[in-house]
């Protein structure tokens, strides 16, 4: 006996699986805003180093504003799923549009959740008397009163205890 399958369903399922795998792979590459992480654009670039002292610290949650990867993936997967609904071309088109919108919203929320990191907000008194707050990932805790090097470079501002960590 032969099984009859829709020629549309198989490529759609293959595409959905491929996009889900891509999303998981890219989520693993999400930006980690910690002091021990650097981007390729900062390699070979000079940074300016200031000196100061941490005066206070508080825990923060670092959340991305939006997730383009999550939104795009959710929209594509939602559109594919929605296009399978309905019996006619108009119903499938409407299902694809509705699925893409709902999938995009859900994908954006999921992507933002995956990109959320813990961090610290440090208030630092520079040796010139200036005071600034600098936020970075939680891969290094620096206690108040610690003398720090404040590095201003291609990746933004980072703090390290004077003498390294």
N, C-alpha and C positions, 0 to 999 in steps of 0.2 A: 504494500500500500504506500502511496506517495503522500507526503505532507505538502500542503499548499501554504506558502507563506507570502506575505505582502512584500513586494520588492522595496517598499518605502520603510517598512518597520526594521528590517535588518540593518541598513545603513544608519538609520536614526539611532538604533541601539549602540552600534559600534561607535558612532560619533559621540554619543552621550558618555560612553565608557572612557573614550579617549580624553574628552574634556574633563571628566572627573579626575582621571589620573594626572592630567596636567595641572589642575588646580591644587591637588595635594602636593605635587612636586614643587610648585611655586610657593605654596604656603610654607614649606620647609626652608625656603630662601628668604623669608620675610626679614626686613630690616631689624636688627637688634641694636638699639641705641646705647649700648654699653661702652665703657671706657676702653675695653679690650678689643673693640671692633673698629675696623677702618674700611673705607671704600677704596676702590682702585684709583679714583681720581685724586686721592690724597698721597698716593705713593710718589715719592720724588719731589713733593712740594714742601716748601719751608713753612713752618708755623711760627707764630709769635708766642712767646712764653712770658707770662706775667707771674708775679708771686703775690701770695696773700695768705689769709687764714680763714678757715671755715668758722663762722660765728653761730650758725644754726642749721639744722637739717630736718626735713620732714619727708615721710613716705608719700609717693604719688603714684597714680595709675596713668600710664602713657597710652592713649588711645588714638588710632589713626582717624583722620577726618572722614575718610571714605576708603572703600576697597574697590579699585577698578577691576582687579582680577576677579574678585567675588561677584561683582555686579555683572561683568561680561559673561562669565561662566554661567551664573544663574539665569541670565536672560536667554542664552543659547539653549541651555537644558530645558528651561521652562517653555521656550518656543517650540522645541522639538516635542516635548510631552503634550503641549496644548494642541499641536497640529494633528495629533492622533485622535482627537475628539471630533465628534460630529460625523455626519454622513456625506455632506456635500462640500464643494470647494469653499463656499462662503463660510460654512461652519468651521472648517479646518483653518481657514485664514483667521477668523475671529478667535478661535482657540489658541492659535499660535501667537497672536498679538497679546491676548490676555495672559497666556503662559509666560511670555517674554517679560511682560511688566512685573508680574508677581515673582517670577524667578529672579529678576534683577534686584528687586527690593530684598528678597530673602538672601540672595547671594552677597549683597552689600553688607547686610547685618552679620552674616556668617564670617565674611572676610575681615570685618572690623574686629570681631571677637577673636579671631585667630591672630590678628596683629597687635592685640593689647598686651602690654608689658608692664612690669613693675619698675619703679625708679625712685630716685631721691631728688628733692629740690634742695640745693645747698645755697645758703646765703653766705657770700664770701666778701670779706673786707680786703681789698687790694692794698698793697704796701703804699700806694699813693693816696690812700684814704677813700677811694671810690668803693661803693658797695653795690654788688650785683647778685641776682639769683641765677644759678645755673642748674639746669635739670639734666640728668643723665640716667642711664639704665642702672639697675640694681646689682650689677655684677661686682661692684666695689662699694663698700660702705666706708665713709670718711667721717670720723667723729668730730663734733664741734671742738675748736681749739687746735685742730691739726693744721700745721703749715702746709700749704699746697702750691703746686705749680699749676697755673691756669693756662691751658693750651688753646689758642685761637687758630684754627686751621680750616682746611677745606671741608672737614666733616662737622664744623661748628665748634662749640666750646666744650672742653673736657677738663675735668679736675683729676689730678693724681697727687697723692701725698708727696711732699718734697723728698727727693731721693728715690722715687719710684715706688712700685707696689709689688 
